[in-house]
């Protein structure tokens, strides 16, 4: 079963918050929303090692950083997997 959470962050906090969420490890998908529109969607493998996810996410985080420089505030929607 999956549940979702939303976080509103400033552009300067965006990359750090996404890194934090990726390292939690129980994330299925991260969506970046600005003014109600999906700007970027990052699908993450369930159960993938954190190091592997970190390496694969590096180019995505670079794109997120570029976007963060352009916005003052955005919303991160996270789809989490509940551990049984």
C-alpha positions in Angstrom: 0.0 0.0 0.0 1.3 3.5 -0.9 0.6 6.8 0.8 1.6 10.3 -0.2 2.9 13.3 1.6 3.4 16.9 0.4 6.0 19.3 1.5 6.2 23.0 0.6 9.8 24.3 0.5 11.7 27.3 -0.7 13.8 27.0 -3.8 17.0 27.1 -1.7 15.9 24.1 0.4 14.6 22.0 -2.5 17.7 19.9 -3.3 18.5 19.1 0.3 14.9 18.0 1.0 14.9 15.7 -2.1 18.3 14.2 -1.0 16.9 13.6 2.4 13.8 11.9 1.0 15.8 9.7 -1.3 18.0 8.5 1.6 14.9 7.4 3.6 14.7 4.5 1.2 10.9 3.8 1.3 10.1 6.2 -1.5 8.5 5.0 -4.7 8.1 8.4 -6.5 8.9 12.0 -6.0 7.0 14.7 -7.9 8.1 18.3 -8.0 5.1 20.7 -8.4 5.1 24.4 -9.1 1.8 26.4 -9.1 -0.1 23.1 -9.2 1.7 21.6 -12.2 4.1 18.7 -12.2 7.5 20.0 -13.3 9.5 16.9 -12.7 8.7 13.3 -11.7 11.4 11.0 -10.3 10.5 7.3 -10.1 12.7 5.4 -7.6 13.2 1.7 -7.4 11.7 -0.1 -4.4 14.4 -1.7 -2.3 17.3 -0.3 -4.4 20.5 0.3 -2.4 20.8 3.9 -1.3 24.2 4.3 -3.0 22.9 3.1 -6.3 19.9 5.5 -6.1 22.3 8.3 -5.2 24.5 7.7 -8.3 21.5 7.5 -10.6 19.9 10.5 -9.1 22.9 12.8 -9.5 21.9 14.2 -13.0 18.3 14.6 -11.8 19.5 16.5 -8.7 21.5 18.8 -11.0 18.3 19.5 -12.9 16.4 20.1 -9.7 19.1 22.5 -8.6 18.7 24.5 -11.8 15.0 24.7 -11.3 15.4 25.6 -7.7 17.3 28.7 -8.7 14.3 29.9 -10.7 11.5 29.5 -8.1 10.9 31.0 -4.7 8.6 28.2 -3.5 7.4 24.8 -4.7 5.8 21.6 -3.5 7.3 18.2 -3.3 4.8 15.3 -3.4 6.3 12.0 -2.2 4.7 8.6 -2.7 5.9 6.2 0.0 5.7 2.5 0.4 4.4 1.3 3.8 6.6 -1.4 5.2 4.7 -4.5 6.3 
